[in-house]
Amino acid sequence: MKKIENTFSISGYIANDAQIRNFDTASVARFALSVSRPEKNAVGETVYKSALMNFEAWRKNENLDSFDRLKKGEHITVEGYFKPEEWTATDGTKKQRVILVATKFHRTPEVEETPEAPAKKSPKRSKKKAA
């Protein structure tokens, strides 16, 4: 049987400072990450499609500095898993959503984009004539 992974790794910019709620033994931070991807439009120009993705991260209260880097504008990479939630609304309808739970997050290293190297042409082979 194939193993099914429930993980993700996403890089983006934090859209707002994390909202942190403290409980007796743990804390949760909720924050949004702005992500984008390049897409070609009808004219052939590259445009970027952006989206906001909401995350939650949990910590034990002994690790108080772990949420310090969750500040607006930080470029981070988030790793985690998807957590489905189901509930019944006050009107009786069943609701569901998927929460992105961050288990690790760290600053994304600054890497300068380098242009792609042109493909090397293979040397031409000369045909030898049979004598």
Secondary structure, 3 states (H helix, E strand, C coil): CCCCCCCEEEEEEECCCCEEEECCCEEEEEEEEEEEEEEECCCCCEEEEEEEEEEEEEEECCCHHHHCCCCCCCEEEEEEEEEEEEEECCCCCEEEEEEEEEEEEEECCCCCCCCCCCCCCCCCCCCCCCC
